[in-house]
Amino acid sequence: MEANGYSSALRSQYVSSGWLDSPARRVYRRSRGPMTWQQVVISLQTMLDLPLTVGGRTALEQQGYAHYLSANVQTVHLYGPTRPPTWLDDLPIDVTFAWHNSLRLFPADADTPPLPSPTMYSAAGAQLPVRYSSKERAVLELLDELPRHESFHQVDALMEGLSDLSPRRLQTLLEACSSVKVKRLFLFFADRHRHAWRPKLELAKIDLGSGKRVLVKGGKLDPQYDITVPADLGEQ
């Protein structure tokens, strides 16, 4: 705002007159109804041009898979190489924002950031874009949260419904993903539900590491991928 000629004194005058609202320090908005998390994300992605994408659980919920996960958005998961501004946590809004460093899962993002497809969000009579991870990438981001922050059984139900994933996108993502745990889990669930896209994946090109991964204490070992999963997950 300073760069566009709105001095501190002028901003204070606009806030005093009610033309602008200041929901947090250094943040201004027009008072046009309740603030939504989509409006906040649009500001981050478009106005501030930050390389942040709505991903993981949130992206899947917003792309039609909420019935497998949860009905209400309580945490908005943002992925990107750059941490969002600190004022994000000070906004008076009924969700929390969780930032994940995308370079942990996909180191190549540093050189070639992903190009997520925008989904239009209606606000104040306008259609505005919100960038989401593709469902192929979002499910890998979600698997990264197992077992500490996500449920094996919810992920199992979700994977059962993902019959329309693109094997081409999956192949590219699995080859680029640096997490052995995530790749093994994804292939475990893919084998379990026998989707039509599964045989099209070329496992020889995917680095699955070596050695066992104990993900669940007291769980059962899957001999194909050397990971432990809950004993009550059920047979294939």
C-alpha positions in Angstrom: 0.0 0.0 0.0 2.9 2.3 0.7 4.2 1.7 -2.8 0.8 2.7 -4.2 0.6 6.0 -2.3 -1.4 4.9 0.8 0.6 6.4 3.7 0.3 5.3 7.3 -1.7 8.4 8.1 -4.1 7.9 5.1 -4.6 4.2 6.1 -5.4 5.2 9.7 -8.0 7.7 8.3 -9.6 5.1 6.2 -9.8 2.7 9.1 -11.3 5.4 11.4 -13.9 6.2 8.8 -14.9 2.6 8.3 -13.8 2.5 4.7 -11.1 0.0 5.6 -10.9 -2.6 8.3 -7.7 -3.7 9.9 -8.2 -7.3 11.2 -4.6 -7.7 12.2 -1.5 -5.5 12.4 -0.3 -4.5 8.9 -3.4 -6.1 7.3 -6.2 -4.1 5.7 -9.4 -5.2 3.9 -12.7 -3.8 2.7 -15.5 -4.6 5.1 -17.8 -6.6 2.8 -19.1 -9.4 5.0 -17.3 -12.0 7.0 -13.7 -12.9 6.2 -13.2 -16.4 4.7 -10.1 -18.5 4.4 -10.4 -18.5 0.6 -10.2 -14.7 0.6 -7.1 -14.9 2.7 -5.5 -17.5 0.4 -6.4 -15.5 -2.7 -4.6 -12.5 -1.2 -1.5 -14.6 -0.5 -1.4 -16.2 -3.9 -2.5 -13.3 -6.1 -1.9 -9.9 -4.3 1.3 -10.9 -2.6 2.3 -13.4 -5.3 3.6 -16.0 -2.8 4.3 -19.5 -4.1 1.8 -21.1 -1.8 -0.7 -23.8 -2.8 -3.6 -25.2 -0.9 -2.7 -28.9 -0.6 -3.0 -32.2 1.3 -6.2 -32.8 3.2 -7.7 -29.4 2.4 -7.2 -29.8 -1.4 -8.8 -33.2 -1.3 -11.8 -31.9 0.8 -12.3 -29.0 -1.6 -12.1 -31.3 -4.6 -15.0 -33.5 -3.5 -13.5 -36.0 -1.1 -14.6 -34.5 2.2 -17.0 -37.4 2.9 -13.9 -39.7 3.2 -12.1 -37.3 5.5 -14.1 -34.7 7.5 -17.1 -32.5 6.9 -15.8 -29.2 8.2 -12.6 -27.4 7.3 -10.8 -26.6 10.5 -7.2 -26.4 9.3 -6.1 -25.1 5.9 -2.9 -26.8 4.7 -0.6 -24.6 2.7 2.4 -26.0 0.8 5.3 -24.0 -0.6 9.0 -23.3 -0.3 8.4 -20.0 1.5 6.8 -19.5 4.9 3.7 -17.3 4.8 3.6 -14.0 6.7 3.4 -14.1 10.5 0.1 -12.0 10.5 -1.7 -15.1 9.2 -2.0 -16.5 12.7 -3.4 -13.2 14.0 -6.5 -13.1 11.7 -9.9 -13.4 13.4 -11.0 -16.4 11.4 -12.4 -19.8 12.4 -9.7 -21.9 10.8 -6.0 -22.3 11.4 -3.4 -22.3 8.7 -0.7 -25.0 8.7 2.4 -24.4 6.5 4.3 -27.3 5.1 7.7 -26.8 3.3 7.0 -28.4 -0.1 10.8 -28.9 -0.6 10.8 -31.7 2.0 8.6 -33.9 -0.3 9.5 -32.5 -3.7 13.0 -31.0 -3.7 12.7 -30.2 -7.4 10.1 -27.6 -6.6 13.1 -25.3 -5.9 13.9 -25.3 -9.6 10.6 -26.0 -11.2 7.6 -25.0 -9.0 4.4 -27.0 -9.7 1.6 -25.4 -11.8 -1.6 -26.2 -9.9 -4.9 -25.6 -11.7 -6.9 -22.7 -10.2 -10.4 -23.3 -8.9 -12.7 -20.4 -9.0 -14.2 -19.0 -5.8 -17.1 -16.6 -5.8 -16.7 -13.5 -3.6 -18.5 -10.2 -3.7 -19.9 -11.0 -7.1 -16.5 -11.9 -8.6 -14.9 -15.2 -9.6 -11.4 -15.4 -8.1 -8.8 -18.2 -8.4 -7.6 -20.4 -5.6 -4.7 -22.6 -6.5 -4.9 -26.2 -5.2 -2.6 -29.2 -5.5 -3.9 -31.7 -8.0 -5.6 -34.7 -6.3 -2.6 -36.9 -7.3 -0.2 -34.6 -5.5 -2.6 -33.9 -2.6 -2.9 -37.6 -1.7 0.9 -37.8 -1.4 0.9 -34.7 0.8 -1.8 -36.3 2.9 0.2 -39.6 3.2 3.1 -37.6 4.6 0.9 -36.9 7.6 0.6 -40.6 8.5 0.6 -41.9 11.2 0.9 -38.9 13.5 -1.7 -36.5 12.1 -3.9 -38.6 9.9 -5.9 -41.9 10.3 -4.9 -45.0 8.4 -8.6 -46.0 8.1 -9.7 -42.6 6.7 -6.9 -42.7 4.2 -7.8 -46.2 3.3 -11.4 -45.1 2.5 -10.1 -42.2 0.5 -7.8 -44.3 -1.6 -10.7 -46.7 -2.3 -12.5 -43.8 -4.0 -9.6 -42.5 -6.0 -10.3 -44.5 -9.1 -9.8 -41.7 -11.6 -6.2 -40.7 -10.9 -3.9 -40.0 -13.8 -1.1 -42.6 -14.0 1.1 -40.1 -16.0 0.9 -37.5 -13.2 1.4 -40.1 -10.5 4.5 -41.5 -12.2 6.1 -38.0 -12.4 5.2 -37.2 -8.8 6.4 -40.6 -7.4 9.7 -40.3 -9.2 10.2 -36.7 -7.9 9.0 -37.5 -4.3 11.9 -37.8 -1.8 9.9 -39.6 0.9 10.3 -43.4 0.9 7.6 -43.7 3.5 5.1 -41.8 1.3 5.9 -43.8 -1.8 5.6 -47.1 -0.1 2.3 -46.2 1.6 0.9 -45.0 -1.7 1.7 -48.2 -3.5 0.5 -50.3 -0.6 -3.0 -48.6 -0.8 -2.9 -48.7 -4.6 -2.3 -52.4 -4.6 -4.9 -53.0 -1.9 -7.7 -51.3 -3.9 -6.6 -52.6 -7.4 -7.4 -49.4 -9.3 -7.1 -49.6 -13.1 -4.3 -47.0 -13.1 -2.1 -49.1 -10.8 -0.6 -51.5 -13.5 0.4 -48.4 -15.5 2.9 -47.3 -12.9 6.5 -48.2 -13.6 7.9 -49.2 -10.2 11.4 -49.7 -11.6 11.7 -46.0 -12.0 10.6 -45.2 -8.5 13.2 -45.2 -5.7 11.6 -47.2 -2.8 14.8 -47.2 -0.6 15.7 -50.2 1.5 15.0 -51.7 4.9 11.8 -51.8 7.0 9.8 -48.8 8.0 7.9 -49.2 11.3 5.0 -46.9 11.0 2.7 -48.5 13.6 3.9 -50.2 16.8 2.4 -53.6 17.1 1.1 -53.4 13.5 1.5 -56.0 10.8 4.3 -56.0 8.3 3.4 -55.7 4.7 6.1 -57.9 3.0 5.7 -56.3 -0.4 6.8 -52.8 0.8 8.4 -53.5 4.2 6.1 -51.2 6.1 4.0 -51.9 9.2 0.3 -51.0 9.0 -2.5 -51.4 11.6 -3.3 -55.0 12.3 -7.1 -54.2 12.0 -6.9 -52.5 8.7 -8.5 -55.5 7.1 -7.4 -57.9 4.3 -7.2 -56.9 0.7 
